[in-house]
Amino acid sequence: MSAEKHAEVAIIGGGIVGCAIAYYVAKAGMDCAIIEKNDIASGTSSRCDGNITIVDKDPGFDSKMSLVSQELTVDLNNDLELPFEYRAHGSILVCDNEEEMEAATEWVKVQNDSGLKFNVLDQVDIRNESPYFADDIPGGLECETDSLINPYLFCYSLIEKAKQYGLKVITNSEVTNISKEEDFIIETNKGTFTAKKVVNAAGVWAPFIGEMLDIDIPIRPRKGHILVGARQEPVMMRNVMEFGYLMNKFGRDRKVDARTAEHGVALVLEPTESQNFLLGSSRQFVGYDGRVDINVVQTVANRALRFFPKMKDFNLIRSYTGLRPWTEDHLPIISSVEEVPGFFIAAGHEGDGISLATVTGKLIEQLIKEEETVIPVEPLRYDRLAEGVTL
């Protein structure tokens, strides 16, 4: 097998998680290749927003993992040569009612007790954030360390730097089969490759890669819609979510109308560097159906008007969907697989792939090298979910 067709580490999947893994593994001096069935960042990583947030994470392990990822992203902003629209403005959660405000105040206390920089915002603070906010919003909270990036540019920035460390990039090559002899044999529509180790970073498609090695990976696709606003005067200078986003994410009860609940809709607004804005979010289990649903688009727009009523005259230029890789306990799988030595999984981040890409890349590098990891990996191990989830 020629050097071009062999690598010490083969990474399957060219989304943001795969690109981050490729960067850290290549920088560590390992011979590696990334194999992507289409082009870099052509899947979920180009159909999402760009939040690197703690504000929407459960206190404890989840938020600490996100903090490490934020710190690594700061380092990458200095190390990578292609700019990726990094903006460290913090983010806010706004509350719909006094009951949510009480919960948000408690949320801040718990996060502060964990050593994170959260603050309570009152009604005046919210109005100072943006003149577009509704007058009756009781308040919210902010996380000072949150940031925004352009995920598409970030992927290419990681890959371009990794290529300087020797990364081989193999695109438009769909993996059709994997087997394990002395090395892994990876068959694609562009030929056969071999590798000592394989990292499955295929996102919602990770279960299909697992099946090739008789490994059941309990990940389901969860569809989300995003609306794109036309350029105009900025509504916000930083990312804003409603507190109900947390309720949706973790399956908790919230007081909303039936249509909002049915489509799993909660406000997310992200300003972009180009002065557009992104609106979300929705959460639906509809298999691998990526079609835009106009009913969901209308629900997202109506929800935005609850918090920003003055946006009623703004123009939306398009909408799109992405499939998020969901796990039952809302944590990704970042793990070796005991049944197949040399096989690693880095998938199942759902809507946190952008937030957790850098820490995932670092963890996989350390797992491959059998080094101490930057955070404990026990909560992320594959066998915690080995019983499987029906697809």
C-alpha beads as a LAMMPS data file, in Angstrom:
LAMMPS data file: protein, C-alpha beads

391 atoms
390 bonds

1 atom types
1 bond types

-500.0 500.0 xlo xhi
-500.0 500.0 ylo yhi
-500.0 500.0 zlo zhi

Masses

1 110.0

Atoms # bond

1 1 1 0.000 0.000 0.000
2 1 1 1.431 3.383 -1.020
3 1 1 2.055 6.113 1.555
4 1 1 -0.858 8.091 0.101
5 1 1 -3.188 5.166 0.785
6 1 1 -2.012 4.452 4.349
7 1 1 -2.024 6.429 7.591
8 1 1 -1.327 5.805 11.216
9 1 1 -4.690 7.448 12.003
10 1 1 -7.654 7.717 9.611
11 1 1 -10.438 10.130 10.573
12 1 1 -13.808 9.476 8.937
13 1 1 -15.880 12.642 8.669
14 1 1 -14.897 16.138 7.569
15 1 1 -17.181 18.196 9.793
16 1 1 -15.975 20.444 12.580
17 1 1 -15.317 17.545 14.956
18 1 1 -13.291 15.611 12.378
19 1 1 -11.370 18.741 11.400
20 1 1 -10.476 19.498 15.024
21 1 1 -9.295 15.924 15.528
22 1 1 -7.209 16.130 12.349
23 1 1 -5.568 19.340 13.579
24 1 1 -4.588 17.988 17.002
25 1 1 -3.508 14.553 15.757
26 1 1 -1.414 16.009 12.929
27 1 1 0.120 18.630 15.209
28 1 1 1.107 15.831 17.621
29 1 1 3.265 14.368 14.849
30 1 1 1.106 11.435 13.858
31 1 1 0.665 10.473 10.212
32 1 1 -3.036 11.010 9.606
33 1 1 -5.660 11.292 6.885
34 1 1 -9.192 12.652 6.921
35 1 1 -11.750 10.908 4.696
36 1 1 -14.957 12.775 3.806
37 1 1 -17.719 11.533 1.510
38 1 1 -18.428 15.016 0.142
39 1 1 -16.384 18.136 0.899
40 1 1 -15.041 19.579 4.125
41 1 1 -17.835 21.134 6.240
42 1 1 -20.498 20.062 3.739
43 1 1 -22.869 18.502 6.293
44 1 1 -24.145 19.624 9.674
45 1 1 -21.170 21.947 10.258
46 1 1 -22.346 24.212 7.434
47 1 1 -25.999 24.035 8.531
48 1 1 -25.827 25.410 12.041
49 1 1 -24.974 28.506 14.013
50 1 1 -21.566 29.325 15.475
51 1 1 -22.022 29.402 19.240
52 1 1 -19.209 28.337 21.567
53 1 1 -21.252 28.530 24.717
54 1 1 -21.474 27.495 28.337
55 1 1 -24.690 29.421 28.943
56 1 1 -26.808 26.506 27.651
57 1 1 -24.916 23.688 29.388
58 1 1 -25.961 21.793 32.494
59 1 1 -23.865 22.737 35.547
60 1 1 -21.072 20.332 36.367
61 1 1 -19.222 18.141 33.886
62 1 1 -21.056 19.507 30.828
63 1 1 -20.223 23.147 31.563
64 1 1 -16.642 22.386 32.614
65 1 1 -16.065 20.528 29.340
66 1 1 -17.370 23.552 27.453
67 1 1 -15.069 25.890 29.377
68 1 1 -12.023 23.826 28.388
69 1 1 -13.199 23.933 24.772
70 1 1 -13.531 27.729 24.973
71 1 1 -10.013 28.031 26.339
72 1 1 -8.629 25.835 23.559
73 1 1 -10.477 27.935 20.968
74 1 1 -8.798 31.076 22.309
75 1 1 -5.458 29.343 21.704
76 1 1 -6.513 28.378 18.185
77 1 1 -7.498 31.947 17.402
78 1 1 -3.833 32.783 17.937
79 1 1 -2.415 29.694 16.216
80 1 1 -4.530 29.288 13.064
81 1 1 -3.639 31.419 10.072
82 1 1 -7.005 31.678 8.297
83 1 1 -9.371 33.943 10.273
84 1 1 -12.663 32.348 11.291
85 1 1 -14.648 35.342 12.592
86 1 1 -13.894 34.722 16.271
87 1 1 -15.834 37.131 18.496
88 1 1 -15.682 36.844 22.301
89 1 1 -18.635 38.996 23.348
90 1 1 -20.324 36.669 25.829
91 1 1 -23.951 35.574 25.442
92 1 1 -27.276 35.977 27.211
93 1 1 -30.366 33.959 28.065
94 1 1 -33.641 35.859 28.330
95 1 1 -36.690 34.765 30.309
96 1 1 -40.282 34.691 29.110
97 1 1 -41.916 35.027 32.542
98 1 1 -41.246 35.428 36.259
99 1 1 -41.218 31.670 36.831
100 1 1 -38.350 31.298 34.358
101 1 1 -36.642 34.291 35.962
102 1 1 -36.629 32.507 39.319
103 1 1 -35.137 29.417 37.670
104 1 1 -32.526 31.537 35.879
105 1 1 -31.447 33.184 39.139
106 1 1 -30.903 29.749 40.658
107 1 1 -29.087 28.652 37.489
108 1 1 -26.623 31.552 37.898
109 1 1 -25.962 30.639 41.529
110 1 1 -25.214 27.008 40.649
111 1 1 -22.895 28.012 37.792
112 1 1 -21.102 30.583 39.984
113 1 1 -20.609 27.928 42.646
114 1 1 -18.912 25.866 39.928
115 1 1 -16.481 28.732 39.262
116 1 1 -18.068 30.012 36.035
117 1 1 -18.649 33.671 35.147
118 1 1 -22.436 34.031 35.086
119 1 1 -24.427 37.159 36.000
120 1 1 -28.136 37.871 36.554
121 1 1 -29.628 40.537 34.247
122 1 1 -32.659 42.585 35.268
123 1 1 -35.273 44.228 33.029
124 1 1 -33.154 47.377 32.588
125 1 1 -30.098 45.319 31.622
126 1 1 -32.135 43.562 28.915
127 1 1 -33.358 46.856 27.451
128 1 1 -29.767 48.132 27.403
129 1 1 -28.741 45.062 25.410
130 1 1 -31.020 45.975 22.508
131 1 1 -33.815 48.483 21.819
132 1 1 -35.586 45.733 19.884
133 1 1 -36.406 43.645 22.974
134 1 1 -40.031 43.468 24.150
135 1 1 -40.840 45.698 27.133
136 1 1 -42.231 42.897 29.302
137 1 1 -39.153 40.644 29.418
138 1 1 -38.436 40.312 33.149
139 1 1 -34.696 39.692 32.801
140 1 1 -32.230 36.931 32.116
141 1 1 -28.617 35.980 32.616
142 1 1 -25.276 36.265 30.855
143 1 1 -22.150 34.145 30.508
144 1 1 -19.087 36.351 30.062
145 1 1 -16.834 33.753 28.402
146 1 1 -19.084 32.676 25.502
147 1 1 -18.018 33.421 21.939
148 1 1 -19.033 33.125 18.287
149 1 1 -17.236 31.761 15.236
150 1 1 -18.002 30.970 11.606
151 1 1 -18.056 27.122 11.680
152 1 1 -17.461 26.752 7.939
153 1 1 -14.358 28.967 8.027
154 1 1 -13.185 27.299 11.234
155 1 1 -13.178 23.886 9.543
156 1 1 -11.043 25.132 6.675
157 1 1 -8.737 27.020 9.020
158 1 1 -8.125 23.827 11.018
159 1 1 -7.544 21.769 7.875
160 1 1 -5.151 24.265 6.289
161 1 1 -3.021 24.302 9.432
162 1 1 -3.180 20.513 9.796
163 1 1 -1.952 20.135 6.201
164 1 1 1.190 22.000 7.244
165 1 1 1.726 19.225 9.775
166 1 1 1.297 16.565 7.064
167 1 1 -2.440 15.819 7.059
168 1 1 -3.719 13.999 3.960
169 1 1 -7.167 15.247 2.881
170 1 1 -9.313 12.765 0.956
171 1 1 -12.646 14.273 -0.110
172 1 1 -15.543 13.026 -2.269
173 1 1 -14.715 9.548 -0.990
174 1 1 -17.585 7.705 0.668
175 1 1 -16.630 4.850 2.987
176 1 1 -18.431 1.704 1.845
177 1 1 -16.869 -0.870 4.174
178 1 1 -14.347 -1.226 6.989
179 1 1 -12.731 -4.420 8.160
180 1 1 -9.963 -5.162 10.638
181 1 1 -7.034 -7.459 10.035
182 1 1 -3.587 -6.386 11.214
183 1 1 -4.574 -2.906 10.019
184 1 1 -7.975 -1.405 9.313
185 1 1 -8.985 -1.755 5.669
186 1 1 -11.167 1.156 4.593
187 1 1 -12.955 0.715 1.289
188 1 1 -14.289 3.804 -0.481
189 1 1 -15.661 4.698 -3.906
190 1 1 -12.225 6.215 -4.592
191 1 1 -10.189 3.147 -3.657
192 1 1 -8.976 1.303 -0.580
193 1 1 -7.052 2.839 2.319
194 1 1 -5.415 1.296 5.363
195 1 1 -4.765 2.657 8.834
196 1 1 -3.460 1.529 12.204
197 1 1 -6.242 3.406 13.990
198 1 1 -9.629 4.765 12.883
199 1 1 -11.654 7.633 14.385
200 1 1 -15.371 7.648 13.575
201 1 1 -16.289 11.354 13.465
202 1 1 -19.184 10.938 11.037
203 1 1 -21.833 12.733 13.116
204 1 1 -25.353 11.522 12.334
205 1 1 -23.839 8.931 9.998
206 1 1 -21.614 7.457 12.742
207 1 1 -23.984 4.502 13.345
208 1 1 -23.541 3.363 9.721
209 1 1 -19.754 3.392 10.113
210 1 1 -20.151 1.437 13.345
211 1 1 -22.297 -1.198 11.654
212 1 1 -19.405 -1.990 9.317
213 1 1 -17.497 -3.264 12.371
214 1 1 -20.566 -4.734 14.130
215 1 1 -20.606 -1.856 16.610
216 1 1 -23.990 -0.439 17.662
217 1 1 -23.681 3.346 18.092
218 1 1 -26.847 4.773 19.715
219 1 1 -27.082 8.107 17.889
220 1 1 -30.240 9.515 16.269
221 1 1 -30.567 12.478 13.898
222 1 1 -32.466 15.436 15.362
223 1 1 -33.419 18.086 12.815
224 1 1 -33.056 21.802 13.474
225 1 1 -34.210 24.754 11.348
226 1 1 -32.335 28.052 11.010
227 1 1 -33.607 31.245 9.366
228 1 1 -31.239 33.829 7.849
229 1 1 -32.063 37.519 8.144
230 1 1 -31.085 40.145 5.582
231 1 1 -28.359 42.693 6.371
232 1 1 -29.652 45.626 8.364
233 1 1 -29.062 47.508 11.597
234 1 1 -27.856 44.906 14.124
235 1 1 -30.571 43.575 16.420
236 1 1 -27.958 42.371 18.921
237 1 1 -24.188 42.518 19.220
238 1 1 -23.949 39.109 20.871
239 1 1 -25.700 35.775 20.910
240 1 1 -29.061 35.538 22.683
241 1 1 -31.193 32.515 23.579
242 1 1 -34.368 32.191 25.583
243 1 1 -34.318 30.243 28.822
244 1 1 -36.794 27.842 27.228
245 1 1 -33.963 26.640 24.942
246 1 1 -32.585 24.769 27.944
247 1 1 -35.997 23.280 28.652
248 1 1 -36.233 22.007 25.053
249 1 1 -32.681 20.711 24.969
250 1 1 -33.043 18.591 28.087
251 1 1 -36.713 17.648 27.640
252 1 1 -38.078 19.716 30.525
253 1 1 -41.598 21.165 30.825
254 1 1 -42.163 24.784 29.770
255 1 1 -45.188 27.063 29.360
256 1 1 -45.609 27.704 25.620
257 1 1 -48.343 27.326 23.018
258 1 1 -48.998 23.921 21.475
259 1 1 -47.339 24.722 18.129
260 1 1 -44.117 25.957 19.749
261 1 1 -43.996 22.834 21.919
262 1 1 -44.782 20.489 19.000
263 1 1 -41.867 21.774 16.904
264 1 1 -39.458 22.076 19.833
265 1 1 -38.973 25.778 19.103
266 1 1 -37.050 28.186 21.338
267 1 1 -35.490 31.512 20.430
268 1 1 -31.851 31.625 19.388
269 1 1 -30.551 34.753 17.665
270 1 1 -26.960 35.020 16.465
271 1 1 -25.489 38.150 14.867
272 1 1 -22.956 37.408 12.136
273 1 1 -19.854 39.351 11.205
274 1 1 -21.452 40.149 7.825
275 1 1 -24.365 41.925 9.629
276 1 1 -26.887 39.228 8.813
277 1 1 -28.485 37.382 11.696
278 1 1 -29.463 33.758 12.251
279 1 1 -32.713 32.712 13.937
280 1 1 -33.524 29.362 15.484
281 1 1 -34.127 26.928 16.927
282 1 1 -36.225 23.804 16.493
283 1 1 -35.756 20.166 17.490
284 1 1 -37.522 17.305 15.702
285 1 1 -37.024 13.572 15.349
286 1 1 -37.926 12.936 11.703
287 1 1 -35.204 10.492 10.708
288 1 1 -32.873 11.676 7.957
289 1 1 -35.438 13.968 6.331
290 1 1 -33.607 17.270 5.860
291 1 1 -36.384 19.130 4.044
292 1 1 -37.408 22.581 5.249
293 1 1 -40.864 22.584 6.868
294 1 1 -42.626 25.933 6.339
295 1 1 -44.739 25.319 9.453
296 1 1 -41.587 25.155 11.575
297 1 1 -40.176 28.248 9.831
298 1 1 -43.332 30.171 10.732
299 1 1 -43.178 28.948 14.324
300 1 1 -39.542 30.053 14.691
301 1 1 -40.379 33.485 13.235
302 1 1 -43.380 33.885 15.542
303 1 1 -41.284 32.941 18.555
304 1 1 -38.690 35.552 17.621
305 1 1 -41.432 38.198 17.534
306 1 1 -42.382 37.392 21.126
307 1 1 -38.950 38.671 22.240
308 1 1 -38.240 41.120 19.383
309 1 1 -41.644 42.512 18.277
310 1 1 -40.025 45.355 16.322
311 1 1 -38.547 42.759 13.933
312 1 1 -41.923 42.291 12.236
313 1 1 -40.780 44.406 9.256
314 1 1 -37.379 42.701 8.883
315 1 1 -36.641 40.543 5.838
316 1 1 -35.694 36.880 5.979
317 1 1 -33.729 35.730 2.949
318 1 1 -33.661 31.947 3.353
319 1 1 -33.937 29.009 5.724
320 1 1 -32.124 25.695 6.000
321 1 1 -31.943 22.625 8.209
322 1 1 -29.236 20.526 9.777
323 1 1 -29.314 17.063 11.342
324 1 1 -27.824 17.005 14.850
325 1 1 -26.406 13.735 16.243
326 1 1 -28.428 13.112 19.428
327 1 1 -27.635 10.772 22.323
328 1 1 -30.009 9.793 25.108
329 1 1 -28.058 11.544 27.892
330 1 1 -27.145 14.621 25.776
331 1 1 -23.397 13.987 26.047
332 1 1 -21.211 12.999 23.096
333 1 1 -19.378 9.715 22.740
334 1 1 -15.621 10.412 22.842
335 1 1 -14.116 7.032 23.441
336 1 1 -12.127 4.028 22.385
337 1 1 -14.114 0.852 21.693
338 1 1 -12.907 -2.155 23.636
339 1 1 -14.418 -4.670 21.192
340 1 1 -12.374 -3.270 18.283
341 1 1 -8.889 -2.182 19.428
342 1 1 -7.727 0.921 17.598
343 1 1 -11.275 2.121 16.818
344 1 1 -12.424 5.410 18.371
345 1 1 -15.747 7.269 18.300
346 1 1 -16.100 11.054 18.397
347 1 1 -19.766 11.762 17.675
348 1 1 -23.126 12.450 19.289
349 1 1 -22.648 16.144 20.111
350 1 1 -26.179 17.118 18.970
351 1 1 -26.245 20.951 18.913
352 1 1 -22.956 21.228 20.811
353 1 1 -20.605 20.185 18.011
354 1 1 -19.359 23.741 17.502
355 1 1 -18.953 24.338 21.235
356 1 1 -17.158 21.058 21.916
357 1 1 -15.133 20.470 18.746
358 1 1 -11.819 21.659 20.127
359 1 1 -11.975 19.712 23.377
360 1 1 -13.072 16.647 21.390
361 1 1 -10.066 16.953 19.094
362 1 1 -7.711 17.270 22.038
363 1 1 -9.280 14.324 23.870
364 1 1 -8.994 12.018 20.853
365 1 1 -5.338 12.968 20.420
366 1 1 -4.687 12.132 24.084
367 1 1 -6.690 8.891 23.955
368 1 1 -4.732 7.726 20.914
369 1 1 -1.447 8.574 22.633
370 1 1 -2.723 6.999 25.894
371 1 1 -1.946 10.185 27.803
372 1 1 -3.730 11.848 30.698
373 1 1 -6.721 13.755 29.309
374 1 1 -7.596 17.442 29.801
375 1 1 -10.937 16.405 31.331
376 1 1 -12.156 13.032 32.639
377 1 1 -13.480 10.848 29.817
378 1 1 -15.485 8.425 31.957
379 1 1 -18.821 10.245 31.325
380 1 1 -18.117 10.132 27.564
381 1 1 -17.235 6.452 27.233
382 1 1 -18.948 4.411 24.528
383 1 1 -20.111 1.539 26.733
384 1 1 -22.339 3.807 28.865
385 1 1 -24.799 3.703 25.952
386 1 1 -23.934 0.269 24.627
387 1 1 -27.481 -1.035 25.041
388 1 1 -28.383 1.165 22.080
389 1 1 -31.206 3.434 21.023
390 1 1 -33.631 2.351 18.297
391 1 1 -33.010 4.325 15.098

Bonds

1 1 1 2
2 1 2 3
3 1 3 4
4 1 4 5
5 1 5 6
6 1 6 7
7 1 7 8
8 1 8 9
9 1 9 10
10 1 10 11
11 1 11 12
12 1 12 13
13 1 13 14
14 1 14 15
15 1 15 16
16 1 16 17
17 1 17 18
18 1 18 19
19 1 19 20
20 1 20 21
21 1 21 22
22 1 22 23
23 1 23 24
24 1 24 25
25 1 25 26
26 1 26 27
27 1 27 28
28 1 28 29
29 1 29 30
30 1 30 31
31 1 31 32
32 1 32 33
33 1 33 34
34 1 34 35
35 1 35 36
36 1 36 37
37 1 37 38
38 1 38 39
39 1 39 40
40 1 40 41
41 1 41 42
42 1 42 43
43 1 43 44
44 1 44 45
45 1 45 46
46 1 46 47
47 1 47 48
48 1 48 49
49 1 49 50
50 1 50 51
51 1 51 52
52 1 52 53
53 1 53 54
54 1 54 55
55 1 55 56
56 1 56 57
57 1 57 58
58 1 58 59
59 1 59 60
60 1 60 61
61 1 61 62
62 1 62 63
63 1 63 64
64 1 64 65
65 1 65 66
66 1 66 67
67 1 67 68
68 1 68 69
69 1 69 70
70 1 70 71
71 1 71 72
72 1 72 73
73 1 73 74
74 1 74 75
75 1 75 76
76 1 76 77
77 1 77 78
78 1 78 79
79 1 79 80
80 1 80 81
81 1 81 82
82 1 82 83
83 1 83 84
84 1 84 85
85 1 85 86
86 1 86 87
87 1 87 88
88 1 88 89
89 1 89 90
90 1 90 91
91 1 91 92
92 1 92 93
93 1 93 94
94 1 94 95
95 1 95 96
96 1 96 97
97 1 97 98
98 1 98 99
99 1 99 100
100 1 100 101
101 1 101 102
102 1 102 103
103 1 103 104
104 1 104 105
105 1 105 106
106 1 106 107
107 1 107 108
108 1 108 109
109 1 109 110
110 1 110 111
111 1 111 112
112 1 112 113
113 1 113 114
114 1 114 115
115 1 115 116
116 1 116 117
117 1 117 118
118 1 118 119
119 1 119 120
120 1 120 121
121 1 121 122
122 1 122 123
123 1 123 124
124 1 124 125
125 1 125 126
126 1 126 127
127 1 127 128
128 1 128 129
129 1 129 130
130 1 130 131
131 1 131 132
132 1 132 133
133 1 133 134
134 1 134 135
135 1 135 136
136 1 136 137
137 1 137 138
138 1 138 139
139 1 139 140
140 1 140 141
141 1 141 142
142 1 142 143
143 1 143 144
144 1 144 145
145 1 145 146
146 1 146 147
147 1 147 148
148 1 148 149
149 1 149 150
150 1 150 151
151 1 151 152
152 1 152 153
153 1 153 154
154 1 154 155
155 1 155 156
156 1 156 157
157 1 157 158
158 1 158 159
159 1 159 160
160 1 160 161
161 1 161 162
162 1 162 163
163 1 163 164
164 1 164 165
165 1 165 166
166 1 166 167
167 1 167 168
168 1 168 169
169 1 169 170
170 1 170 171
171 1 171 172
172 1 172 173
173 1 173 174
174 1 174 175
175 1 175 176
176 1 176 177
177 1 177 178
178 1 178 179
179 1 179 180
180 1 180 181
181 1 181 182
182 1 182 183
183 1 183 184
184 1 184 185
185 1 185 186
186 1 186 187
187 1 187 188
188 1 188 189
189 1 189 190
190 1 190 191
191 1 191 192
192 1 192 193
193 1 193 194
194 1 194 195
195 1 195 196
196 1 196 197
197 1 197 198
198 1 198 199
199 1 199 200
200 1 200 201
201 1 201 202
202 1 202 203
203 1 203 204
204 1 204 205
205 1 205 206
206 1 206 207
207 1 207 208
208 1 208 209
209 1 209 210
210 1 210 211
211 1 211 212
212 1 212 213
213 1 213 214
214 1 214 215
215 1 215 216
216 1 216 217
217 1 217 218
218 1 218 219
219 1 219 220
220 1 220 221
221 1 221 222
222 1 222 223
223 1 223 224
224 1 224 225
225 1 225 226
226 1 226 227
227 1 227 228
228 1 228 229
229 1 229 230
230 1 230 231
231 1 231 232
232 1 232 233
233 1 233 234
234 1 234 235
235 1 235 236
236 1 236 237
237 1 237 238
238 1 238 239
239 1 239 240
240 1 240 241
241 1 241 242
242 1 242 243
243 1 243 244
244 1 244 245
245 1 245 246
246 1 246 247
247 1 247 248
248 1 248 249
249 1 249 250
250 1 250 251
251 1 251 252
252 1 252 253
253 1 253 254
254 1 254 255
255 1 255 256
256 1 256 257
257 1 257 258
258 1 258 259
259 1 259 260
260 1 260 261
261 1 261 262
262 1 262 263
263 1 263 264
264 1 264 265
265 1 265 266
266 1 266 267
267 1 267 268
268 1 268 269
269 1 269 270
270 1 270 271
271 1 271 272
272 1 272 273
273 1 273 274
274 1 274 275
275 1 275 276
276 1 276 277
277 1 277 278
278 1 278 279
279 1 279 280
280 1 280 281
281 1 281 282
282 1 282 283
283 1 283 284
284 1 284 285
285 1 285 286
286 1 286 287
287 1 287 288
288 1 288 289
289 1 289 290
290 1 290 291
291 1 291 292
292 1 292 293
293 1 293 294
294 1 294 295
295 1 295 296
296 1 296 297
297 1 297 298
298 1 298 299
299 1 299 300
300 1 300 301
301 1 301 302
302 1 302 303
303 1 303 304
304 1 304 305
305 1 305 306
306 1 306 307
307 1 307 308
308 1 308 309
309 1 309 310
310 1 310 311
311 1 311 312
312 1 312 313
313 1 313 314
314 1 314 315
315 1 315 316
316 1 316 317
317 1 317 318
318 1 318 319
319 1 319 320
320 1 320 321
321 1 321 322
322 1 322 323
323 1 323 324
324 1 324 325
325 1 325 326
326 1 326 327
327 1 327 328
328 1 328 329
329 1 329 330
330 1 330 331
331 1 331 332
332 1 332 333
333 1 333 334
334 1 334 335
335 1 335 336
336 1 336 337
337 1 337 338
338 1 338 339
339 1 339 340
340 1 340 341
341 1 341 342
342 1 342 343
343 1 343 344
344 1 344 345
345 1 345 346
346 1 346 347
347 1 347 348
348 1 348 349
349 1 349 350
350 1 350 351
351 1 351 352
352 1 352 353
353 1 353 354
354 1 354 355
355 1 355 356
356 1 356 357
357 1 357 358
358 1 358 359
359 1 359 360
360 1 360 361
361 1 361 362
362 1 362 363
363 1 363 364
364 1 364 365
365 1 365 366
366 1 366 367
367 1 367 368
368 1 368 369
369 1 369 370
370 1 370 371
371 1 371 372
372 1 372 373
373 1 373 374
374 1 374 375
375 1 375 376
376 1 376 377
377 1 377 378
378 1 378 379
379 1 379 380
380 1 380 381
381 1 381 382
382 1 382 383
383 1 383 384
384 1 384 385
385 1 385 386
386 1 386 387
387 1 387 388
388 1 388 389
389 1 389 390
390 1 390 391
